[in-house]
């Protein structure tokens, strides 16, 4: 029978059932977070309502059953992984890249600088002209066979003469008004002035008229610079000299140099054998190209033109991003050249780079190349300079003016 009265006397409180205490779980996902929290019954529990379910005690645990978890569909979601900050990552990556590039550049510069042969002391040159507005280089190709084996001498047709002599000489003026390369024929008739011996330190009187290459043979680079300055009035800022082996090795390290040869020629003495047209010259062919003179009617004058043409092409290929930024091309090229390149004591790697870029500018049309203006023949089958034109040429270079002087040969 139903013991409840017909009319309710008022709400009755059911007897309290003591439930076992569930150990409180440490909060997850933020302050105040309760693993047993569920929005559909928490409020009722706080008002004393008991739905008959334990608070967070019914649904399965980690394996989908047991006590102590809330229904999976109601499980609260913690804060998700934040989206990557690409701006920050790019910034950090850029900084790392810049530091790596700078480190590589500084290391390369230090290594290359240590390989340079700063052997020529221009402080020993006396009675020097005043410096001009341009940077001037005296570039010399010598017939030095230093470091070459007998097989290499035979292959490159260099002969086996002892010592070394000048095979080519040219002045390179790097100016803001335009770069100028002026070849000095080695048979030029000049005055060898008084000088102080580079090794002995003794003073020697002037030797009078002689061929230009005799100055180098008498006392090396220092007297050659002294003779060029005395006969031109142009201050030489830097000196650079390279021998046969170094020249050929640089060309080979670059993988050859592309050159357009206007007219084919052969020469047994130098080993030259060229067809007309654009072609890539290796080290052996390049050396034959710049040394040949007997195959031409103008002999040494045509050779100086070929030397200028090839050096400009060489610099144009060496001073490119493909070589400078590629360590597999840069290091072999620097290693091949710096071992045999002799420069003055004040020349830095930066100055050497400026010299190459100045030569590259000439090949690109930013400047001009020419022979020293000549006025006919002189004693000992030598060549006489056209001194009025030489003086005008030197003044234009010293004052950083566009060179308007021309040479007829």
Secondary structure, 3 states (H helix, E strand, C coil): CCCCCCCCCCCCCCCCCCCCCCCCCCCCCCCCCCCCCCCCCHHHHHCCCCCCCCCCCCECCCCCCCCCECCHHHCCCCCCCCCCCHHHHHHHHHHHHHHHHHHHHHHHHHHHHHHCEEEECHHHCCCCCCCCCCEEEEEEEECCCCCCCHHHHHHCCCCCCCCCCEEEEEEEEECCCCEEEEECCCCEEEEECCEECCCCCCEECCCEEEEHHHHHHHHHHHHHHHHHHHHHCCCCCEEEEECHHHHHHHHHHCCCEEEEECCCEEECCCCEEECCEEEEECHHHHHHHHHCCCCCCCCHHHHHHHHHHHHHHHHHHHCCHHHHCCHHHHHHHHHHHHCCEEEECCCCHHHHHHHHHHHHHHHCCCEEEEECCEEEEECCCEEEECHHHHHHHHHHHHCCCCCCCCCCC
